[in-house]
Amino acid sequence: MEHAKKMVLIDPKELEHQRQQDQQFVKPIPGPRVESISALDREMQDILHSREGVSDYDKLQRYREVLHDIYT
């Protein structure tokens, strides 16, 4: 057990706050790859946060489709 990993739960608001602070200091140079990754990230976030009567199973399937598109 000396090499066991620990998980820590944090408030999603705190995570978003930390991301915003990080973005203030690090501005990536926009390029085709960065823009496509950002678009994919936005698409994945939209899937996870959609509340239009979509079941969690359907969200998971859509999320997997996006991941599959990234790696193919």
PyRosetta script that sets phi, psi and omega in degrees:
from pyrosetta import init, pose_from_sequence

init()
pose = pose_from_sequence("MEHAKKMVLIDPKELEHQRQQDQQFVKPIPGPRVESISALDREMQDILHSREGVSDYDKLQRYREVLHDIYT")
pose.set_psi(1, -0.4)
pose.set_omega(1, -177.9)
pose.set_phi(2, -69.8)
pose.set_psi(2, -17.1)
pose.set_omega(2, 179.7)
pose.set_phi(3, -110.6)
pose.set_psi(3, 22.3)
pose.set_omega(3, -179.1)
pose.set_phi(4, -69.0)
pose.set_psi(4, 144.9)
pose.set_omega(4, 177.4)
pose.set_phi(5, -94.2)
pose.set_psi(5, 149.0)
pose.set_omega(5, 179.1)
pose.set_phi(6, -113.0)
pose.set_psi(6, 147.1)
pose.set_omega(6, 174.9)
pose.set_phi(7, -115.3)
pose.set_psi(7, 140.0)
pose.set_omega(7, 179.4)
pose.set_phi(8, -123.6)
pose.set_psi(8, 129.4)
pose.set_omega(8, 176.9)
pose.set_phi(9, -88.3)
pose.set_psi(9, 132.9)
pose.set_omega(9, 176.5)
pose.set_phi(10, -129.3)
pose.set_psi(10, 157.0)
pose.set_omega(10, 178.6)
pose.set_phi(11, -68.5)
pose.set_psi(11, 131.4)
pose.set_omega(11, 179.0)
pose.set_phi(12, -56.1)
pose.set_psi(12, -31.5)
pose.set_omega(12, 178.2)
pose.set_phi(13, -64.7)
pose.set_psi(13, -38.3)
pose.set_omega(13, 178.5)
pose.set_phi(14, -65.9)
pose.set_psi(14, -40.0)
pose.set_omega(14, 178.3)
pose.set_phi(15, -62.8)
pose.set_psi(15, -44.6)
pose.set_omega(15, 179.2)
pose.set_phi(16, -64.4)
pose.set_psi(16, -39.7)
pose.set_omega(16, 177.5)
pose.set_phi(17, -60.9)
pose.set_psi(17, -43.4)
pose.set_omega(17, 179.4)
pose.set_phi(18, -64.2)
pose.set_psi(18, -41.2)
pose.set_omega(18, 178.0)
pose.set_phi(19, -61.6)
pose.set_psi(19, -42.0)
pose.set_omega(19, 179.6)
pose.set_phi(20, -64.1)
pose.set_psi(20, -40.0)
pose.set_omega(20, 177.9)
pose.set_phi(21, -64.8)
pose.set_psi(21, -41.6)
pose.set_omega(21, 179.3)
pose.set_phi(22, -63.2)
pose.set_psi(22, -38.1)
pose.set_omega(22, -178.1)
pose.set_phi(23, -68.9)
pose.set_psi(23, -25.4)
pose.set_omega(23, 178.4)
pose.set_phi(24, -67.4)
pose.set_psi(24, -31.5)
pose.set_omega(24, -176.8)
pose.set_phi(25, -93.7)
pose.set_psi(25, -29.5)
pose.set_omega(25, -177.0)
pose.set_phi(26, -117.8)
pose.set_psi(26, 110.8)
pose.set_omega(26, 177.5)
pose.set_phi(27, -110.2)
pose.set_psi(27, 106.5)
pose.set_omega(27, 179.7)
pose.set_phi(28, -67.0)
pose.set_psi(28, 148.8)
pose.set_omega(28, 176.1)
pose.set_phi(29, -76.6)
pose.set_psi(29, 117.5)
pose.set_omega(29, -178.0)
pose.set_phi(30, -61.3)
pose.set_psi(30, 134.9)
pose.set_omega(30, 176.6)
pose.set_phi(31, -151.6)
pose.set_psi(31, 173.3)
pose.set_omega(31, -177.5)
pose.set_phi(32, -57.4)
pose.set_psi(32, -41.6)
pose.set_omega(32, -178.1)
pose.set_phi(33, -70.3)
pose.set_psi(33, -42.9)
pose.set_omega(33, -180.0)
pose.set_phi(34, -63.5)
pose.set_psi(34, -42.4)
pose.set_omega(34, -179.4)
pose.set_phi(35, -66.3)
pose.set_psi(35, -38.7)
pose.set_omega(35, 179.7)
pose.set_phi(36, -69.7)
pose.set_psi(36, -36.7)
pose.set_omega(36, 177.0)
pose.set_phi(37, -66.2)
pose.set_psi(37, -41.4)
pose.set_omega(37, 178.6)
pose.set_phi(38, -63.2)
pose.set_psi(38, -40.2)
pose.set_omega(38, 178.4)
pose.set_phi(39, -64.9)
pose.set_psi(39, -41.7)
pose.set_omega(39, 178.3)
pose.set_phi(40, -65.9)
pose.set_psi(40, -39.9)
pose.set_omega(40, 178.5)
pose.set_phi(41, -62.2)
pose.set_psi(41, -43.5)
pose.set_omega(41, 178.2)
pose.set_phi(42, -63.0)
pose.set_psi(42, -41.8)
pose.set_omega(42, 179.6)
pose.set_phi(43, -62.3)
pose.set_psi(43, -42.7)
pose.set_omega(43, 179.6)
pose.set_phi(44, -66.5)
pose.set_psi(44, -39.7)
pose.set_omega(44, 177.3)
pose.set_phi(45, -63.9)
pose.set_psi(45, -41.1)
pose.set_omega(45, 179.0)
pose.set_phi(46, -61.6)
pose.set_psi(46, -40.4)
pose.set_omega(46, 178.9)
pose.set_phi(47, -62.6)
pose.set_psi(47, -48.6)
pose.set_omega(47, -176.3)
pose.set_phi(48, -67.8)
pose.set_psi(48, -31.5)
pose.set_omega(48, -174.9)
pose.set_phi(49, -100.5)
pose.set_psi(49, 3.3)
pose.set_omega(49, 179.5)
pose.set_phi(50, -69.6)
pose.set_psi(50, 139.2)
pose.set_omega(50, -178.1)
pose.set_phi(51, -128.0)
pose.set_psi(51, 32.0)
pose.set_omega(51, -175.5)
pose.set_phi(52, -93.0)
pose.set_psi(52, 45.2)
pose.set_omega(52, 178.1)
pose.set_phi(53, 74.7)
pose.set_psi(53, 18.8)
pose.set_omega(53, 179.5)
pose.set_phi(54, -89.5)
pose.set_psi(54, 130.5)
pose.set_omega(54, -179.6)
pose.set_phi(55, -71.0)
pose.set_psi(55, 159.4)
pose.set_omega(55, 178.0)
pose.set_phi(56, -60.8)
pose.set_psi(56, -35.4)
pose.set_omega(56, 178.8)
pose.set_phi(57, -63.0)
pose.set_psi(57, -43.6)
pose.set_omega(57, 178.9)
pose.set_phi(58, -65.9)
pose.set_psi(58, -37.6)
pose.set_omega(58, 176.5)
pose.set_phi(59, -62.0)
pose.set_psi(59, -42.9)
pose.set_omega(59, 179.0)
pose.set_phi(60, -61.4)
pose.set_psi(60, -43.1)
pose.set_omega(60, 179.7)
pose.set_phi(61, -63.5)
pose.set_psi(61, -43.7)
pose.set_omega(61, 178.4)
pose.set_phi(62, -64.3)
pose.set_psi(62, -39.9)
pose.set_omega(62, 179.3)
pose.set_phi(63, -63.0)
pose.set_psi(63, -43.3)
pose.set_omega(63, 178.4)
pose.set_phi(64, -63.5)
pose.set_psi(64, -37.0)
pose.set_omega(64, 178.1)
pose.set_phi(65, -61.8)
pose.set_psi(65, -42.2)
pose.set_omega(65, 178.8)
pose.set_phi(66, -64.9)
pose.set_psi(66, -43.9)
pose.set_omega(66, 177.7)
pose.set_phi(67, -61.0)
pose.set_psi(67, -40.6)
pose.set_omega(67, 179.7)
pose.set_phi(68, -62.8)
pose.set_psi(68, -40.7)
pose.set_omega(68, 179.1)
pose.set_phi(69, -63.5)
pose.set_psi(69, -33.6)
pose.set_omega(69, 180.0)
pose.set_phi(70, -65.0)
pose.set_psi(70, -42.1)
pose.set_omega(70, -173.0)
pose.set_phi(71, -92.6)
pose.set_psi(71, 4.5)
pose.set_omega(71, 176.7)
pose.set_phi(72, -115.3)
pose.dump_pdb("model.pdb")
